[in-house]
Amino acid sequence: MDWAQYYAQLSAMAKAGEDLGFFENFFRLFYQAFVEGERWRLYVKGFAATLELTVLALCIGIVLGVLVAVVRTAHDQQRRGHKNPVLSLFNGLCKVYTTVIRGTPMMVQLLIWSFVIFSFSRNRVLIGAFGIGVNSGAYVAEIVRGGLMSVDVGQSEASRSLGLGYFDTMRFIVIPQAFKNILPALGNEFITLFKDTSLVSAIGGAELIYYARAIGSKTYEYMFPLYGAALMYLIFCIILTWLQGKLERRLRQSDKR
């Protein structure tokens, strides 16, 4: 008897009201959630969509975060009596952005983006990526700003005295040093962003949790689909954490040389 026949027999016994043993019931539910009808393909499809969401949101978050951090750092490092009014305006807008985004739940933000601002669009995945990216950008901005402010101002002044412009100073002097300081927090933010993509299912975006819930509604059994999705999240987060730790160790070794 092959596995499909064995599953059919167990399903018939369950429908007849017969009691199944623990391992027999475990096999029936596992087969039903992952193997029957090649449902494992839906998990793979959902995980691929989750990775796509993560990459898009990460790009948006990094671009926004770095821009906001540079504006706020440049404003805070101005000399007294030499305030730039345009920079002050942009700094005020950046402060409003970070305050509003960090002070409201991401779920509410996604609902507003999806059902209010972009209510005309049916591309929920793209809307979700944009919403998560905007949310992540506020946190990345504070992480990057903290790293930039941690670098001694004297180094920036010394590079400027040697003829380097502001952007060259940031590129060659400040950012390389700040990156080492912010890497742990930035890595944690990336892992959090990856997990937050599960919220996109609340607005109808097709990602991993969306397909897991669809399988559960089809089989009337949610435990194995949700456990399977949780395991995929866990394994990928463990891999990301391992890669982050390996990069941090390499950077510490380069400092000792």
C-alpha positions as CSV (number, residue, x, y, z in Angstrom):
1,M,0.0,0.0,0.0
2,D,1.4,3.4,-1.0
3,W,1.1,6.6,1.0
4,A,-1.8,7.9,-1.0
5,Q,-3.8,4.7,-0.4
6,Y,-2.9,4.7,3.3
7,Y,-4.1,8.3,3.6
8,A,-7.4,7.5,1.8
9,Q,-7.9,4.6,4.2
10,L,-7.3,6.8,7.3
11,S,-9.5,9.5,5.9
12,A,-12.4,7.0,5.4
13,M,-11.9,5.8,8.9
14,A,-12.0,9.3,10.3
15,K,-15.2,10.2,8.4
16,A,-16.8,7.0,9.7
17,G,-16.1,8.2,13.2
18,E,-13.5,5.6,14.1
19,D,-10.8,6.6,16.6
20,L,-7.3,6.9,15.1
21,G,-4.1,6.6,17.0
22,F,-1.8,9.6,17.5
23,F,0.6,8.7,14.7
24,E,-2.2,7.7,12.3
25,N,-4.0,11.0,12.9
26,F,-0.7,12.9,12.7
27,F,0.1,11.3,9.3
28,R,-3.4,12.0,8.0
29,L,-3.3,15.7,8.9
30,F,0.3,16.1,7.7
31,Y,-0.5,14.5,4.3
32,Q,-3.7,16.5,4.0
33,A,-1.9,19.8,4.7
34,F,1.2,19.3,2.6
35,V,1.0,16.4,0.2
36,E,-2.6,16.0,-1.0
37,G,-3.1,17.9,-4.3
38,E,0.6,19.0,-4.2
39,R,-0.3,21.6,-1.6
40,W,3.4,22.0,-0.8
41,R,3.6,24.1,-4.0
42,L,1.4,26.7,-2.4
43,Y,3.8,27.0,0.6
44,V,6.7,27.5,-1.8
45,K,4.8,30.0,-3.8
46,G,3.8,31.9,-0.6
47,F,7.4,31.9,0.7
48,A,8.7,33.2,-2.7
49,A,6.1,36.0,-2.5
50,T,7.2,36.7,1.1
51,L,10.8,37.0,0.0
52,E,9.8,39.4,-2.8
53,L,7.8,41.5,-0.3
54,T,10.8,41.6,2.0
55,V,13.3,42.7,-0.7
56,L,10.9,45.5,-2.0
57,A,10.1,46.7,1.5
58,L,13.8,46.6,2.5
59,C,14.9,48.7,-0.5
60,I,12.2,51.3,0.3
61,G,13.0,51.3,4.0
62,I,16.8,51.7,3.5
63,V,16.4,54.5,0.9
64,L,13.9,56.4,3.1
65,G,15.8,55.7,6.3
66,V,19.2,56.8,5.0
67,L,17.7,60.0,3.5
68,V,15.9,60.9,6.7
69,A,19.0,60.1,8.8
70,V,21.3,62.2,6.7
71,V,18.9,65.2,6.8
72,R,18.5,65.0,10.5
73,T,22.2,64.5,11.2
74,A,23.2,67.4,9.0
75,H,20.7,69.6,10.8
76,D,21.9,68.6,14.3
77,Q,25.5,69.1,13.4
78,Q,25.1,72.7,12.2
79,R,27.1,75.3,14.0
80,R,25.3,77.7,16.2
81,G,24.3,80.8,14.3
82,H,24.6,79.1,10.9
83,K,21.2,77.4,10.7
84,N,19.9,76.6,7.2
85,P,16.2,77.4,7.0
86,V,15.6,74.9,4.1
87,L,17.4,72.2,6.1
88,S,15.3,73.0,9.2
89,L,12.1,72.6,7.1
90,F,13.1,69.2,5.9
91,N,14.3,68.2,9.3
92,G,10.8,69.1,10.7
93,L,9.1,67.0,8.0
94,C,11.4,64.1,8.8
95,K,10.6,64.4,12.5
96,V,6.9,64.3,11.8
97,Y,7.4,61.3,9.6
98,T,9.3,59.3,12.2
99,T,6.9,60.3,15.0
100,V,3.7,59.4,13.1
101,I,5.0,56.1,11.7
102,R,6.6,54.9,15.0
103,G,3.6,56.0,17.0
104,T,0.9,54.1,15.1
105,P,0.5,50.3,14.6
106,M,1.7,48.9,11.3
107,M,-1.6,47.1,10.8
108,V,-3.5,50.4,10.9
109,Q,-1.0,51.9,8.5
110,L,-1.4,49.0,6.0
111,L,-5.2,49.3,6.2
112,I,-5.0,53.1,5.5
113,W,-2.6,52.5,2.6
114,S,-4.8,49.7,1.1
115,F,-8.4,50.9,1.7
116,V,-8.0,54.7,1.8
117,I,-5.0,56.0,-0.1
118,F,-4.6,53.3,-2.7
119,S,-8.2,52.0,-2.6
120,F,-8.3,52.1,-6.4
121,S,-5.5,49.5,-6.7
122,R,-5.9,45.7,-6.5
123,N,-2.2,44.9,-6.2
124,R,-2.2,44.3,-2.5
125,V,1.3,42.8,-2.5
126,L,2.8,46.0,-3.9
127,I,0.8,48.1,-1.5
128,G,1.9,45.9,1.4
129,A,5.5,46.2,0.4
130,F,5.2,50.0,0.2
131,G,3.5,50.2,3.5
132,I,6.0,48.0,5.3
133,G,8.9,49.8,3.6
134,V,7.6,53.2,4.8
135,N,7.2,51.8,8.3
136,S,10.6,50.3,8.3
137,G,12.2,53.5,7.0
138,A,11.3,55.3,10.2
139,Y,13.1,52.8,12.3
140,V,16.0,52.5,9.9
141,A,16.3,56.3,10.0
142,E,16.8,56.4,13.8
143,I,19.2,53.4,13.7
144,V,21.3,55.1,11.0
145,R,21.1,58.5,12.7
146,G,22.4,57.0,15.9
147,G,25.3,55.4,14.1
148,L,26.2,58.7,12.3
149,M,26.0,60.7,15.5
150,S,28.3,58.1,17.2
151,V,31.2,59.0,14.9
152,D,33.4,61.8,16.4
153,V,32.6,65.1,14.8
154,G,36.3,66.0,14.7
155,Q,36.8,63.4,12.0
156,S,34.3,65.1,9.8
157,E,35.9,68.5,10.4
158,A,39.3,67.2,9.7
159,S,38.2,65.7,6.4
160,R,36.5,68.9,5.4
161,S,39.7,70.8,6.2
162,L,41.5,68.5,3.8
163,G,39.2,69.5,1.0
164,L,36.6,66.8,1.0
165,G,33.0,67.8,0.5
166,Y,30.1,66.8,2.7
167,F,29.0,63.8,0.6
168,D,32.6,62.6,0.2
169,T,33.1,62.9,3.9
170,M,30.0,60.9,4.6
171,R,30.9,58.3,2.0
172,F,34.5,57.7,2.9
173,I,34.8,58.7,6.5
174,V,31.6,58.6,8.5
175,I,29.4,55.9,6.9
176,P,32.0,53.1,7.0
177,Q,32.6,53.6,10.7
178,A,28.9,54.1,11.4
179,F,28.0,50.9,9.6
180,K,29.9,48.7,12.0
181,N,28.1,50.4,14.9
182,I,24.6,50.0,13.5
183,L,25.0,46.5,11.9
184,P,23.4,44.5,14.9
185,A,20.4,46.8,15.1
186,L,20.0,47.0,11.3
187,G,20.2,43.2,11.1
188,N,17.5,42.9,13.8
189,E,15.3,45.4,11.9
190,F,15.7,43.3,8.7
191,I,14.6,40.1,10.5
192,T,11.6,42.0,12.0
193,L,10.7,43.3,8.6
194,F,10.7,39.8,7.2
195,K,8.3,38.6,9.8
196,D,6.1,41.7,9.5
197,T,5.3,40.7,5.9
198,S,2.8,38.3,7.4
199,L,0.5,41.3,8.1
200,V,0.0,41.8,4.4
201,S,-2.4,38.9,4.4
202,A,-4.8,41.1,6.4
203,I,-5.3,43.3,3.4
204,G,-5.6,40.4,1.0
205,G,-2.0,40.2,-0.1
206,A,-1.0,36.7,-1.3
207,E,2.0,35.6,0.7
208,L,2.9,32.7,3.0
209,I,0.3,33.2,5.7
210,Y,-2.4,33.9,3.0
211,Y,-1.8,30.5,1.4
212,A,-1.5,28.7,4.8
213,R,-4.9,30.1,5.8
214,A,-6.4,29.2,2.3
215,I,-5.2,25.6,2.8
216,G,-6.7,25.6,6.3
217,S,-10.1,26.8,5.1
218,K,-10.0,24.1,2.4
219,T,-9.2,21.2,4.8
220,Y,-11.0,22.6,7.8
221,E,-7.7,22.1,9.8
222,Y,-5.5,25.1,10.5
223,M,-2.9,23.6,12.8
224,F,-0.5,22.0,10.3
225,P,-0.7,24.8,7.7
226,L,0.1,27.4,10.3
227,Y,2.7,25.3,12.0
228,G,4.3,24.7,8.6
229,A,4.4,28.5,7.8
230,A,5.8,29.2,11.3
231,L,8.5,26.7,10.8
232,M,9.5,28.3,7.4
233,Y,9.7,31.7,9.1
234,L,11.8,30.2,11.9
235,I,14.3,28.5,9.7
236,F,14.8,31.5,7.5
237,C,15.2,33.8,10.6
238,I,17.8,31.4,12.0
239,I,19.7,31.5,8.7
240,L,19.6,35.4,8.8
241,T,20.8,35.5,12.4
242,W,23.7,33.2,11.6
243,L,24.7,35.3,8.6
244,Q,24.5,38.5,10.6
245,G,26.7,37.0,13.4
246,K,29.2,35.8,10.8
247,L,29.4,39.3,9.2
248,E,29.8,40.9,12.6
249,R,32.7,38.6,13.5
250,R,34.4,39.3,10.2
251,L,34.1,43.1,10.9
252,R,35.6,42.7,14.4
253,Q,38.5,40.7,12.9
254,S,39.2,43.5,10.4
255,D,39.3,46.0,13.2
256,K,42.0,44.1,15.0
257,R,44.3,44.1,12.0
